[in-house]
């Protein structure tokens, strides 16, 4: 019996934007909305799969913690990664494409015509792109797999290909009270630079 895929969305909270290198200014191009009843319903649907961009102190002390070194750099990157039970990567896509109809398109007519509203660019990589029997592992603060990432894997594969991870692992799920960063909402609490975000 096949298992259902487990989706995880990594998206910063207001606290994470506030603590980022450029504070609130770095959140101006990071978009989500919760201003209508429909958007609130969508948030409630997505909340169980939302995960933090930043690692917390408790995560950092875990034995399996892997630090990407990007916690303070607010994410505007869109990275889609398919992992498997062996903790290897099946494929990874780094792209400008948001999770939106404008970026990915929608069926415009019953004839099957597809409408895509914006131009996007991206790079898709997978292990056999490099070598037929290769595997791909996430790399942390490095461009090539270290001994921890490649541990025990070379015996099974002809090569270990590294993929530089944009966020630390393991991921940390949002609590029930937490919401994603919303650039169209005011945030009166000062950021690390002493600024407020008023809209």
C-alpha positions in Angstrom: 0.0 0.0 0.0 1.5 3.3 -1.1 1.9 6.1 1.5 0.4 9.5 1.0 2.9 12.2 0.4 3.7 14.5 3.3 3.8 18.1 2.3 5.7 20.7 4.4 5.6 24.4 3.6 8.5 26.4 5.0 7.4 30.0 5.4 8.5 32.7 7.9 6.4 34.1 10.7 6.3 37.8 11.6 8.8 37.1 14.5 11.2 35.6 12.0 10.9 38.5 9.6 11.3 40.9 12.6 14.6 39.1 13.6 16.0 38.9 10.1 19.0 40.8 8.8 17.0 43.7 7.3 14.1 43.4 9.7 10.7 44.2 8.3 12.2 45.6 5.0 13.1 42.0 4.1 9.4 41.0 4.3 8.1 43.4 1.6 8.4 40.9 -1.2 7.3 37.8 0.8 3.6 37.4 0.2 0.7 35.7 1.8 -2.7 37.0 2.6 -5.2 36.4 5.4 -7.5 39.4 4.9 -10.7 37.6 3.8 -12.8 34.7 5.2 -11.7 32.5 2.3 -8.0 33.3 3.0 -8.5 32.5 6.7 -10.0 29.2 5.7 -7.0 28.5 3.5 -4.7 29.3 6.4 -6.5 26.9 8.7 -6.2 24.2 6.0 -2.5 24.9 5.5 -1.5 25.5 9.2 -0.7 21.8 9.9 1.9 21.8 7.0 3.4 25.3 7.8 6.9 25.1 9.2 9.3 27.7 10.5 12.1 29.2 8.5 14.3 29.8 11.6 15.5 27.1 13.9 14.9 27.7 17.6 17.2 27.1 20.5 15.7 23.7 21.3 16.1 22.5 17.6 19.8 23.5 17.7 20.5 21.2 20.6 19.0 18.1 18.9 21.3 15.4 17.8 19.9 15.4 14.3 20.1 19.2 13.9 21.7 20.4 10.6 22.4 24.1 10.3 22.0 25.7 6.9 23.4 29.0 8.2 20.6 31.1 6.7 18.2 31.7 9.6 18.7 35.5 9.6 18.4 35.8 5.8 14.7 36.2 5.1 13.6 33.8 2.4 12.5 35.0 -1.0 13.7 31.8 -2.5 11.2 29.2 -3.7 12.6 25.7 -3.3 10.6 22.6 -4.0 12.3 19.4 -2.8 11.1 15.8 -3.0 12.8 13.6 -0.4 12.4 9.9 0.4 12.5 7.6 3.4 16.3 7.1 2.9 16.8 10.8 3.7 18.0 11.4 0.1 16.6 13.8 -2.4 14.7 12.6 -5.5 14.7 16.0 -7.1 15.0 19.7 -6.2 13.6 22.8 -8.0 14.9 26.3 -7.3 12.7 28.8 -9.0 11.1 32.2 -9.0 7.7 30.6 -9.2 5.4 31.3 -6.2 2.6 28.8 -5.3 0.1 30.8 -7.3 -2.1 30.5 -10.4 -0.1 33.3 -12.0 3.1 31.4 -11.8 2.0 27.8 -12.4 -1.1 28.5 -14.6 -4.7 27.3 -14.7 -7.0 25.8 -17.2 -8.6 28.8 -18.9 -11.1 26.9 -21.1 -12.8 23.5 -21.3 -10.7 22.8 -24.4 -7.7 22.3 -22.2 -6.1 25.6 -23.1 -3.8 26.6 -20.2 -3.2 30.2 -19.1 0.1 31.2 -17.3 0.1 34.9 -16.3 3.8 35.4 -15.5 7.2 34.4 -16.7 9.2 32.3 -14.3 12.6 30.7 -14.3 14.1 27.8 -12.4 16.6 25.0 -12.2 15.6 21.4 -11.7 18.2 18.9 -10.6 18.0 15.1 -9.8 20.7 12.6 -9.0 20.8 10.7 -12.3 21.4 14.0 -14.1 25.0 13.6 -12.9 25.4 9.9 -12.9 23.0 7.0 -13.4 23.5 5.4 -10.0 24.0 8.6 -8.0 22.1 9.8 -5.0 21.5 13.4 -3.8 21.9 14.6 -0.3 21.2 17.9 1.4 24.3 19.9 2.2 24.5 22.4 5.1 26.9 25.4 5.1 28.7 23.7 2.2 28.3 23.0 -1.5 29.4 19.4 -1.3 28.3 16.6 1.0 30.4 16.3 4.1 31.0 13.0 5.9 27.8 13.4 7.9 25.7 13.8 4.7 27.4 11.0 2.8 27.7 8.7 5.7 27.0 5.1 4.7 25.7 6.2 1.3 28.7 5.7 -1.0 28.5 1.9 -0.7 25.0 2.0 -2.2 25.6 4.6 -4.9 28.2 5.4 -7.5 28.3 9.1 -6.5 26.8 11.4 -3.8 25.6 14.6 -5.3 25.1 17.6 -3.0 22.2 20.0 -2.9 22.8 23.1 -0.7 19.8 23.4 1.6 18.2 26.8 2.1 16.9 26.0 5.6 18.0 24.1 8.7 16.6 20.6 9.5 14.7 19.2 11.2 11.8 21.5 10.4 9.7 22.9 13.2 5.9 23.0 12.7 3.9 26.2 13.5 2.0 26.2 16.8 -1.8 26.7 16.7 -1.4 30.4 17.5 1.3 31.2 14.9 0.5 32.7 11.5 2.7 33.3 8.5 4.2 36.7 7.8 1.7 39.0 6.0 3.2 42.1 4.4 -0.2 43.7 4.0 -0.8 43.8 7.8 0.7 46.3 10.2 3.2 45.1 12.8 3.8 47.6 15.6 6.4 45.6 17.5 9.9 46.9 16.5 12.2 44.8 14.4 15.9 44.3 15.1 16.6 47.7 13.5 14.0 49.5 15.7 11.5 49.9 12.8 7.8 49.2 12.8 5.8 47.9 9.7 2.7 50.1 9.2 0.4 49.7 6.2 
